[in-house]
Structures are given as C-alpha cells and as structure tokens.
Amino acid sequence: MQTSRDLSTTALSADSTFRRVSTIAIDIQQGRGTLGRLLQDTTLYMNLVQTNVEVQTLLRDIRRNPRRYINLTIF
C-alpha cells in the first residue's frame, strides 16, 4: 500500500515532468531547436523532402546499375 508520502513524491515528479514537457512544446511552437525549425520553416521541410527523393532515386539507380558506381579492378 502506498503512503501519502509516496503519493506526494509521485505527484511532484509528475508535475516536474509535465512542466518540462510544456517547456519543450512551447520551444517547438516558437521554432526553437531542430524540431521547432523543421516545423516552422517550410523551406527546410521542402528541401528535406527533395533531398529524400533524390537519395531514393540514386539508391534505385545504384541497385539497377551498380557498375556505374563501383569499379573493382584486381591487378
């Protein structure tokens, strides 16, 4: 059985955690940090999407034409 002291400690810990999460959420909404910038800056997002498309295209081409990218010569 939990004592009132244990419940108080748990409540304080939960309150501290919720405050930290709230601070992080505010920072993200205000565009702070990497995630905040990503969510606030559509140019960055679009550049990441385009980069992903290009990397996927390159990987498909490497799979289809590996000799174009890997030149192995022995002697």
Secondary structure, DSSP 8 states (H G I E B T S, - for coil): ---HHHHHHHHHHHHHHHHHHHHHHHHHHTT-HHHHHHHH-HHHHHHHHHHHHHHHHHHHHHHH-GGGT------
